[in-house]
Amino acid sequence: MPTKIIDGKCNNCGICVYQCGAFVYRAVTHEQKIQVRAVNARACVECLVCIERCPQQAIELYLTGKKYFLN
């Protein structure tokens, strides 16, 4: 179940990095800034904690090319 971080909404707080037990997300340095990226999408165990806990609602869920939101 792939997830996608929306750059325009993400403030790089890193909550998803610390909440994800499957280590899907990582804080990386890009152009001298820390950015959160999904680096290991295949490891996702479909718990949806990242989507639930993101204070910026910056993570979206995609299934078979369709976008889904948790409300």
N, C-alpha and C positions, 0 to 999 in steps of 0.2 A: 504494500500500500504506500505509494509514494506521497511524500509531503513536499511542499515548496515554501520557502521563505520569501515573502514579498518585501523586496528591498525598500520600497517607499514607506512601508509601515514599520519595519524592524528598526528598533533603536539600539540593537546590539547589546542588550542587557545581559544576555547569557543564561537566562532562566532555563531555556530549552536544553542548553548544554548540560546543566546540572540535574535536570529532571529526567533526562532520557537515560534509562538503564542499559539501552542497547548501543549507546555511544554513536548515534546517528549524526549528531551535530558536533561541531567543533568551532572554537573561536580561532580564526586565522588572521594573520597580518596581511593586509592588502593596501598598497600605496600608503604606508605608514599609519594605517588605521586598523583597529581591531574590528573584524566583521564575523558574524556568525554564519556558518554555512552548513548545509546538509552534506556530509562527506561520505556517509556509509548507509545509503538508503536501503540497501538489501538487508541490512541487519534489523530493520524496523520490525517490531513484534506486534504492531497494530494496537497499542494500548491507548493511543490518542492523548496521552498526558501532555505532550508538547503543545497541542492545539488548545487544550483545556486551560493550561496555565499561562499561556502567552498573554501578558497584560496589554499588548498592542494589537492583538488579533492578527498577527503578521504571518501566521502559518496556515496554509490551505492544504486540503486533502484532495488528491486526485485519484479517481478510480476509472480505469479504462478510458482515459482521455476526458473524463467529465470532472468538473470541479464541484466539491461538496463543502458545506460549511456546517459547523456545529453551533447551534444556538443555545 
